[in-house]
Amino acid sequence: MTAAQSSRHPITSGVSVTPGHTSVLLEEVLTALAPRDGGIYVDGTLGGGGYTRRILETADCTVWGIDRDPDAIARNADLVAQYAGQLHLLAGRFGDMDSLLREKGVSAVDGVALDLGVSSPQIDTPERGFSFASDGPLDMRMERAGESAADVVNTANEADLARILRELGEERHAKRIARAIVAARSNGEIATTGQLADIVRTAIPTSRSTHIDPATRTFQALRIHVNDELGELQRGLVAAERILRPEGRLAIVSFHSLEDRRVKSFLRTRSGGGGRGSRHFPDRPARHAPAWLLVSRRAIRPGDGEIKNNARARSARLRVAERTAEPSWGGEESAAVGGAG
Ligand SMILES: C[S@@+](CC[C@H](N)C(=O)[O-])C[C@H]1O[C@@H](n2cnc3c(N)ncnc32)[C@H](O)[C@@H]1O
C-alpha cells in the first residue's frame, strides 16, 4: 500500500462494523489470507464489505467482491469509489466464481474468502422475509428472484416439507410441523413470516432447556432450501479449487454444522490423496494427488470477547486450506464432498 493510501484508508481497530453488519472472525480471516501487494483476492460473500475493506487496507492488491444479493452490491458503491481500480464488484454466485472471473480475464487468484449465510441487513429488513422477529412477506430469496419461501410453504407436499425441515433444519418435529403447515394453508395462503412462525409455535413445544423460538429451525431450513445454500457451498468449494493458484489460500467461515461438516469433509478428502477408482465408479480416475494442504486441522473459533460483542459469532467456525500445485479434482461426484444436500 502506498503512503497516500495508508493515510487515506487508515487501518481500523480490527473490528469492521459496516452499517448494520459486524464482520465475524475478521482478523483470523485476514491472517489466513495474508494479503500481499500485487495479489488478487476474491471475497465471494461481499455483504457489508467488511472483509473486502480490510483486505484492501492491508495490501496494495485487487479484490473481486461477489454477492448474489443486488442490495449488497449497491451498498458497497462508496467502497468501489474509494478503491477505484482495485475493487471490482460482481453480482452473482460464488459457486460460479471461476467462470465469472474468467469472463473478466482473471484465470488465477491468490486468496478466496467465504463467509457463509446471510448478513445482518438481510435478517433485519422485514421486507426480505428472513426473520420471524418482525412480520414481513415470506420471501427469503437472497437474489430477489426465483422460488420464494411462500411458494415452497404453499405448494410443496407434506412429505417434501417434512424432508426439508428434517434435513436442512435438523428439526425433530419435522412431520408435525409439515402437517400443521398443510392444514393451515387449506384456510388460505400462508403469506407472512408471522403467520408461519405462529403455525410452528402452535404445532410444537418450546424447548424448556434452551428457550429458543420453536420457529428457528423451520426458518433456517426454508432459507437454506430457497437459496440452495448447500449446493452453492459445494460448487463454491470446487470453484475455489479451480481458481486458486498454488499456495493460494481459502478461508471459509460457516455458521452451522450442515455447512461445516461439508467443508471439513471436502478439505479432508481432497488433502488426503484419496479418491481411488472403485467398481462402483469405474470411470473415476484411479487416484488424485492432494489438491489442498490443511493450514489448520481444527476449525478456528471466535474468542470470548468477539462472542460477547457479536452474538452472531457464537456458532462461527473458520477453516483454512492452501492450494497445492496439483490439478483440481473437479466436481464430478458429490460423494467426494460428503454429499451436498
Ligand atoms: C455473512 S454475509 C458476509 C459479510 C461480509 N463478510 C462482511 O464482512 O461484511 C453473507 C453475504 O453473502 C451473500 N451470499 C450468500 N450466499 C452467496 C452465494 N452463493 N453467492 C454469492 N453471495 C452469497 C449474502 O447475500 C450476504 O450478503
The ligand as a Gaussian input file, in Angstrom:
#p B3LYP/6-31G(d) Opt

LIG

0 1
 C      -22.430000     -13.178000       6.268000
 S      -22.631000     -12.065000       4.939000
 C      -20.986000     -11.580000       4.541000
 C      -20.468000     -10.442000       5.374000
 C      -19.124000      -9.937000       4.965000
 N      -18.089000     -10.939000       5.153000
 C      -18.745000      -8.676000       5.746000
 O      -17.761000      -8.712000       6.480000
 O      -19.429000      -7.674000       5.611000
 C      -23.011000     -13.158000       3.618000
 C      -23.265000     -12.490000       2.274000
 O      -23.048000     -13.479000       1.292000
 C      -24.043000     -13.432000       0.332000
 N      -24.160000     -14.779000      -0.215000
 C      -24.618000     -15.888000       0.395000
 N      -24.523000     -16.939000      -0.418000
 C      -23.964000     -16.495000      -1.572000
 C      -23.597000     -17.125000      -2.807000
 N      -23.790000     -18.430000      -3.006000
 N      -23.025000     -16.368000      -3.759000
 C      -22.812000     -15.037000      -3.562000
 N      -23.158000     -14.384000      -2.437000
 C      -23.724000     -15.116000      -1.449000
 C      -25.263000     -12.932000       1.052000
 O      -26.143000     -12.306000       0.141000
 C      -24.663000     -11.963000       2.060000
 O      -24.635000     -10.674000       1.547000

